[in-house]
Amino acid sequence: MHTPSVPRPEYPRPQFVRRDWLNLNGTWQFETDQGDSGLERGLLQRDLTGEILVPFAPESELSGVGDTDFLEAVWYRRRFTPPAEWAGRRVLLHFGAVDHDTTVWVDGAEVVRHRGGFTPFTADLGDLATAGREVEITVRARDPKSGPQARGKQAIQYANHDCNYTRTTGIWQTVWAEPVPDAHLRRPRITPDLAAGAFHLELPLSAALPGHRVRAVLSDGTGEVCRAEGRADLDLAPRLYLALPEDRRREWSPEDPHLYGLRLELIGPDGESTDTVESYAGLRSVSIRGKAVLLNGRPRFQRLVLDQGWYADGLMTAPTDEALVRDIELAMEAGFNGARLHQKVFEERFLHHADRLGYLVWGEFGDWGCEVGGSSGDNQRPDASFVAQWLEAVERDYSHPSIVGWCPLNETYQKLHDRITQLDDVTRAMFLATKAMDTSRPVIDASGYSHRVLETDIYDSHTYEQDPAAFRQLVSGLAKGEPFVNTYENGAAYSQPYRGQPYFVSEFGGIWWDPEAAAEQSGRDRTVSWGYGDRVRTEDEFHERFAGLTGALLADPDMFGYCYTQLTDVFQEQNGVYRFDRGTKLDIARIREAQLRPAAIEETDAG
């Protein structure tokens, strides 16, 4: 439910849809609280002095504020009236993401606190909100610039620098409300079972009421495929099993991203539905055989691109839903079949589009921000909040078929020695927590650098060697069980040793090509643009280097994939396949041609 003037009006949670909802994006009151003294100064009680366009962060152009300084705390306020037709139901107030430490009040009463800038949270407004009566929402978001904090690529210096970008503070995803009955369905877990031709459903409930049942109905384009039903008055989360007839089984894959419709219902003693949710599911499997990662039982070379998910006008928030779709389409046009969603938990609508377009993605976390300096053996100190936020991300995204792996940490460089450190503890906690929540996907403990978990499902490295011949030599040791592994310059180890897991180079390339700046700059001047290594002098040189680098990995029968840096330029980082505004700067047909050469690991298995 929205009006045409509301920005980002689309339903924000497309895999768990209720009919009734209210989009609360739009103009809110706003005020910066630079000393974080607003509570003491009465900001909770009075009108705020400015305005902002939610869901865009105050640092962004689209917000109408455009303040790129450090914002220690910010305040928001708006009023809304739950529609009369919501009478008799509870009102849930949802926040897609708010950076970083958030407190929400309704009519002056605190209703929820949340830490973390990437994951959703909800306030049950209980008796505070009733149909037809206006309520006032007040939000304070604190965003301190010091201390360990999962920031992703947000700059900790005043200005953008290197591969760090303009900060995001406060609300940056959709705010919305929906009515639910006292006993209602919560977010399900949908697990495909390709071997059995079935789906396993776990359906958490807010309450178990006598005489109630849960029902799930699976459908495709020709109608109902199957259904299952069970009691809802015994378990916290009833489990259902949907077995598909053999003639209605259709695998989800990049070539055929088939999605089944899924209707979930809570049924009262009279047989009537008291809560109904629309969802969807994809029937596919992910597994490991030797050094290959299999999709639906067959090796699938993952031609991934690093996608940072930044926009010149919206920063971490896409200006429109169409912009999310376009990023996937651009990647696929260039020959990529998926992405590492890098240093950011992407909007859930991005995953929805990946599901329906057949785009393979790794669910990742914006963990940068745990670097505290000091000793090289104890310089990374992620805290308990990293684990909590990551579990919220996995819970939100568990049921998306496009996600083929989890990566909680990235480039947590720290010397490996004989003391167990905070980094060791948190890395293991995030790995084990992910495995406990999801046994259906592989997990890599950390991308690049500090592999601290011996039994990590996947092993990888990052290298930005620019000479194709040297690169080929660098990554040629997999057949002997001696892959390239990141180390300190003096050879000191970051990681536990490689143990034969599937391996890929999950960051490489980053070829520095900025045609305009190339005519104005020389050498390694990075004040206007930068990339990795020496900048190519011509577009032909770019394509030769790109083909050489990707070819070295495609030709290795023990390499299951790669991830090229990166999809678009981002501010000063001019190493994208496309420009920051998503305009063309290279011959995309040549990039596609280079990538679509046969992958040796697929041919070896076929033979």
N, C-alpha and C positions, 0 to 999 in steps of 0.2 A: 504494500500500500504506500503510494508516494504521489507527490505532485511533480509536474514537469520541471519545476525550478530547483528541485532537490538534486545536488550532485551525487554521483554514484548511486543511482536509484535502484539498481538491480538487487535481487535477494542475495544476501551475503553468505548464506550457508546452503549451497545447492544440493548437498547430499543428505539434508535433514530439513525438509520443507514443510512448514505449516501454512495453511491458507491465510489465516489472519495474522497480520503483522503491521508495524508502523515504522517507517524509516525516519530517523531523527537527525539525519544529516541536514546541513543548511547553515543559516546564520545563527551563531551563538554569541552571547556576551563573552568577553575575553579580557584578561589582564595579566601582564607579566609580573611576577613576584620575585624580583632579583635577589632579595635577601632571605627568601623563604620564611617571611614573617607574616604572611597574609592571614593566617588563622588568628594570630594575636592582634592584628590590625583590623579585624572585623570583616574580611572579605567574604566570610561565610554568610554574613547578615545583610550586606548591601549589594546594590547593583555594581557590576564591573564597568570599567571605564571605556573599553573598546569592543570591537567585534571581530569575529573570525569565521571563515567558511569551513565548517567541518565536512568531510574528514581530513582535510589537508593540514599538515603540521605548520606551526607559525613561522618556521624558517622558509617555507616554500612560497613561491610566487602565487600559486593558486589559492592559498589561504587568505590572501588579501592583507597579510601582515608583513611577511618578508623580512623578519628580523633574524639574521644569521649569527648573532652574538651568542655566547653561552647563556642559556636560560635555566637558572637554578630551579625555578618552579613557575608553573603557569596555572591559571584558574579559568574555568569555563562555567557558564550558567545558561540554562534555557528552561522554558516551561512547556509542558505538553499535557493534553487531556486524553486519557484512554477513551476510545470510542464507546458509545452507549451499548453497542452490540457485544462488548466484552463483559458485560455484567455477569456476575457469578463465577468469574474465573480469576486466577492469580495473574499478576503482571510480572513478567521477567524482563529486566533491562540488560541488554547485551552490549558489550564493547568488543569490537573485533581486535583491536590492539591499541594500547596507550603506552607511551614511552616516558617514564620508566616505573616509578613507584607511585601508585594511584590510590586515592581515597575518593569515594563517591558518597554524597549525602543526598537524600530526598526530603524536601521540606525540613531541612536542618538536621535530620537524623541520619547518622552514618549507616550505610547499608552494605558496603563492601570495601575491602582493601585488596590490592594486588600488586605484586612485584614482577617486573619483566616487560620488555618493550615489544615482544613479538607474538604473544599468545593471548587468546580471548579469555574473558571472564564475564560472569553474570551476577546480577543482584536480583534476588527474589524480593519484590517490594511488599509482599505480604499485605498487611492492612493499610499500608501507607498510600497505596494507589487503588482507587476504585473507579469503575466506569463512569464517565461523565464529569468527574471532578478534576480540575487542573492541579498538577503537581509541579514542583520546581526541582530540577536536577542541578547539583553543583559538583564539579569535578576539580580536584587539585592533582596535578602531575608534577612530581619532583624528578629532576634529571641532573644529579650531581656530576661534576666533571672529573672527580677524583675517586680513587678506590676501584677495586675489581667490580666490573659491571659488564654484562653481555651487551656490547654496543654494535657488533658487526663492523661495518665499514665507516662508521661515523667518526669524523676527525676529532682527536683530542687536543689538537692545536687550534688556534682561532680560525685559520684559513684552511681550505682544501690543500692537501699535499700528497704527493706520491699516489698511492691507491686508497686514500681515505677522502671521504666526501662530506658535504654539508650535513650537519647534524639534523636529527629528527626528534622533536620534543612533543610530548602530549599526544592527543588523539590523532591517529593517522589511518585508521580503518573505520568502517561504518559503525555508527551507534544506532541501535534499533530496539524495539520492544515487541513482545508478543504475549498473548494471553494463553494460559494453560489451565486445565482442571487441577484440583488439589492432587490427585493421583495422575501422573502423566509419564509419558515415555521420555527417557533421556537418550543421549547420543549412543547409537548402537555400534557394535563392532561387527563388521561383515567380513568373513574370511572365506575366500574361494577355495574349493577343494576340487581341483581339475581331475585328479585321479579318480575320484568317486562321482564326478559330474554333479557336484552339489555345492551349496553354500551353508556355512555354519553361522548362525546369528546369535549374538549375545545382546539382550535387550534390558539394560538397566532401567529400573523404575524408581520414581520418587517415593512411592509407597505401595505396599502390597495390601489390597483390599479383598475381603471375602467375596467369593463368587466371580471375581474378575478373571479374564483370560487375555492372552496376547495372540495375535494372528499376523501372519506374514503372507503376502500374495506376490508372487513373482510373475512378470509378464514380459512379452516381447511384442514385436510389431503385429503379430497375428492374434494376440489376446493372452489370456492367462496360461502360464506354463505349469505352475504347481503352487501349492499353498501348504502351510503348516500352522498348527495351533497348539497352545498349551496353557496350563494354569499360570495365573499371575498372582497367586496369593500365598506362595510358599518361599520363593527365592528372591534375593535382592536383584538378580539379573537372570530371568528365565532364558533358557537356551532352546532354539528351534533349529531344525535341520530341513533344508529345502533340497530334495532330490529331483533333478531334472530328468525327464524322459530322454532317452538317447537321441531321438530325432529332433530334440529342441536344444541340444547342447551346441554352443557356438563360442569358440575361444575369443578372448580379447587379445588383440595384438596390434602392432603399429599398422599392419596392412588392413586389418579389420577391427577397429576399436569398438566392438559391439558392447552395448550396455543394456542390461535388463532393467526394466522398471521394477521397483520394489515398494509396495505399500505396507506400512506397519500400523497396526491398530491395537488399542487397548479396549477390550469389550466388557461392558458391564453385565450384571446378572440378568438383565432383560434382553440381552443379545444385541443391544445397540452400541455403536462405537462411541466411546467417551473421549478418545484422543486419536487422531489420525495424522500420520506423517508420510510424506512421499520421499522416496530415496531411489537409489539405483546401485547396480553392482556389475562388476566385470569378472568373467570366469577365466582366470589365468593362473599360472604357477611360476615361481622363481625358485631356482635350485642351483646347486653347485656340483659339477663333476670334474674332478681333477683341477685343472687351472681354468676351466670354462665356467662362466655364469650362464645358466640356461633360462630361457623364457619358454614356457610351455614344453619343456623337455628337450629343447634344441638350443645349441649355442647361438647367442645373439651378440654380435660385436656391437658394443655401445659407442657410437660416434657422438659423444656428448660435447656440449659447449658450456662454458662458464657463463652463467646468467646472473648478473648482480641485481637486477630488478630496480634500477634507478631511472628517474625521469627528470629532465631539466626543469620542468615547471612544478612537478608534484613530489620530487625527491623519492622517498620510498613508496609513495602512493601513486598508482597509475591514474592518469587524468580521467580515463574512461574504462569501462569494461572491454571495449573494442581494442584498447591499447594492449591489454593482456593477451587477447587472441592474436593480435598482430605480431607480438614478440615470438610466439610459438610458430606462426606461419613463416616468419622471416628465417628462423633457425632451420625449419624443414626445407625451405627453398634452397638454402645453402648446403643441404645434404646431411645435416645433423639429425639424429633420430631421438635426441633427448638432451637433458641438461643437468648439470649440478646447479641447484638453486642456492647460490653462494652467499654466505655470511648474512643470511636473512631467512626468516620463516615467511614464505610468500603468502599473499592473500589466498584464501581458500578457493576463490573463483578461478585463480590461475590453475590450480590442480583440477578443478572441474573441466576446464577447457583442455587440459592435458589428457584427462580421461577420455573425452569424447573425440579428440583428434589423434589419439594413439601415440602420444609423446612420452618417452621414458624419462623419469626424473628420480634423482636422489633427494630425499628429504633431509635438509641440513639445518643447522642452527647458527645464529650470528654470535659466535663465542668470543670473537676478538674483544679484548677489554680486560682480560685477566693478567696481562703483563704488568708486573709491579717493579721491574728493574732489579738491581742488586745482583747477587750471585747467579752465575749462569746455571747453577744446579738447583736453584729454588726461585726462579724469576717468574714462573707462571703459577698463579694461585686462584684458580676458579673456586668459587665457594658453593655452598649448598643451593643457592638460588639458581645456579646453572643447571643442576640436576632437576630441580622442580620445574623450571621453565621448559626444559627439554621434554620432560614427561607430558606436560600440557600439549606440546606440539605433536608428539607421537599419538596421544589420545585423540586430538582433533583430526589427524590426517590418516589414521590407521586404515580406513576402508577405501581409500582411493587406489584403484588398480594401476594407475600410471606410476605410482611410487614403487621402485624396484629395489631400493636399498635405503639404509639409514646411515647418516654421518653426523654424529653429535659434535665433533670438534674438528678444527682446521688449523694446521701450522702452529701447534702448541710446542714451539721449539724450546727444549730444555735438556741440558746435559744429563745423560744416563749415568748414574753412579750407584753405590751400594746402599744408599739410604732411600727409604720409601718417603716420597714427598706428597704434598697436597695435590700436585698434578697427578701423581700416580693414583691416589685414592679417588679423586673425582673422575678421572678417565675410566677407571674400572667401574665405578658406580654408574656412570652414564652408559657404559657398554652393557653391564649386567641388567640394568633397569630396562634398557631397550630390548634385550633378548627376552626378559621376563614378560614384557608387554606384547611382544610380537615374535613368534617363532616361525613366521612364514616368510621372512625376508632376511637377506644377509645384512650384517652390521659391520662397518669399519670403525675401529676405535677412534682414529683421528686421521684426517686426510693430510698426507705429507708429514714429514718430520717425526713427531714423537709418537711412535707406535709403542705404547706401554703395556698392551695386553697381548700376551703370547698367543692366545687362542682367537684373536680377531679373525673374522670370517674372510676379510679382504685385506690385502696389503697394497700399498701404492707409494708413489713418490711424486715430487714436483721438480721439474727441471726446465729452465728457460735457455738452455744451450741453443744458439741460433744457427750454427753451421750443421746442415743436414748430415754430412759425413761423420762429424764428431758426435752428433746426437745419436746416430745409428749405432756407433761403437759403444756409446755410454749405456744404451738400453739393451745391449745384445746378450746379456748374461743369463736370461731366464732359463734357457735350456739346461744350463749347468746348475740351476738353483742359486744363482748369484746375481740377482737383479740390481739395478741401480737403487741405492738407498741414500736418503739425505743424511748428511753429517755436518758437523761444524767444519769450518775451513781447515782447522788443524787435524781433522779426522776423528775427533771425539764423537762418540755415538749419541744420537738422539733416541734410538729405538731398540726394542728387543729384536733379536735376529729373525730373518725371514724363515718361514717353516713350510714353504710349498703351497701357500694359499693362492687363489686367483689373484692376479696382479694387473694393475694398469697404471699408466702415467696420467694422473688425474689433474695435473696442470702442466701445460707446455705451450710453446708458441709465443703468444703475446707480441706478435710481430709489430714493430713500431712503424706505423704508416699514417702520416697526416699530410696529404698532398699539398695543402695550402702552406702549412708551416715548413714543409720541406724546402720550399722556395725561399724562405726567409731565415731559416735557422741552419746551423751547421753543427757537426759533432754531436755532443750529448747534452746540449742545452735543454733542460727540462722545465723551464719556467712557463712555457706555453703548452707544451705537450710532451708526453713521454711514453715509452713502452719498454720492452725488455731487449737488452743487447743493443747493437748498432742498428740504426734506422736503415731500412732499405731505401735505395735511391730512386727506384722506379716501381710502377705497379707490376711490371713483368718480373722484377726481382722478388717482389712479394709472393707472387704465385709460384715461382720456382722454389722459394724457401718453404712455403706452405705445403706444396706437394711432396717435397723431400722429407719434411718432418712427419707428416701424417703417413707417408708411405712406409717409413721405417717401422711404425707401430702396426699398421695394417698387415705388413708382411711377416710379422712374428707369430708363429703358430701357438705360442704360449701366452699371448697378450689378449685379454678379453675385451679391451676397450681403451678409450682415451677421453680426455676432456681438454678441448682447446680453449685457451684464453684469448679473446672472449667474444660475446655476441655483439656488443655495441661499445663504442667509445663511452667513457663516463667522465664528464668534466675534463680535467687535464690528462687523463689516461687515454691516449690516442692509439689504442691497439685493438680496437674492435673490428669485426667483419663489416659492421654497419656504423654509421655516424650516430652520435648521441640522440639526434632527433629522428633516428631510424631511417634516415635517407641513405641512398646508395653511394658508396665510395670505391667499390671494387667490382670486378666482373664476377657476379655471383655464380654464373654458369660454370666458370673455371674452378671455383671453390667446390662446387657440387661435384663436378667431374672428378676432381682429385680425391674426394672422400668416398665416392661410390665404387671405387675399385674393390675387387673381392677381398674379404678379410681371411687371412690364412687359418685362423682358429675355426671358422665356419666351414671352410673347405676340407680341413683335416678331419673334422668330425663326419662330414658327409661322405668322405672316402672310406 
